Amino acid sequence: MDRTQTPPPSTLAPRRLIAAGTTRHHAGRTITVRATAVGVTGTITRGGAR
């Protein structure tokens, strides 16, 4: 069985979170939230045809 060689944790480059977000659909509305190192943004929109 072959194994992928992964360098030890001390030699890996540090990682940083760029952005994280979520989208939810509830009661005909869409709620979107996005968080970055700078801040948090969000929107609530009405779903369906306009």
N, C-alpha and C positions, 0 to 999 in steps of 0.2 A: 504494500500500500504506500503510495507517494504522499508526502506531506509538504505543504507549502512552507518555505522557510520565512519566518517573520523575525525581523531584528528585535533584540531585547528592548523593552520600553525605554531604557535610558538613551537609546540612539534614535528614537522616533522624534520627528519634528513636533513641537508643541502645536496643538490645535486650538482654534478659537471659534466660538460661536458667531456666525455672521448674522443670522436671523432665524427666528422660529415663529410659527404662526398656526392658526387654526381657523377653520370655516365650519359654521354650524347652520343648519336649516331648521327653523322652529316656527310653527304657527304662521306659515306663509312669509316668513322673513329670513333673510340671510345675514348672519352675524360673522364678520371677519375681524380678526385681531392679529396684529403682527408686532413682534418685539425685536428690537435691535439694540446694539450697545448705546445708540443715541437716544432711544426712547421707545414709546409704545404708540401705535396708531390703531384705529378701529373704525369700522363702518357698520351700519345697520341699514339694509335695503329691503324694500318690499318686493317679494317674489311675484312671479306670474307676468302676464302681458300688461303693457302699459297703454 
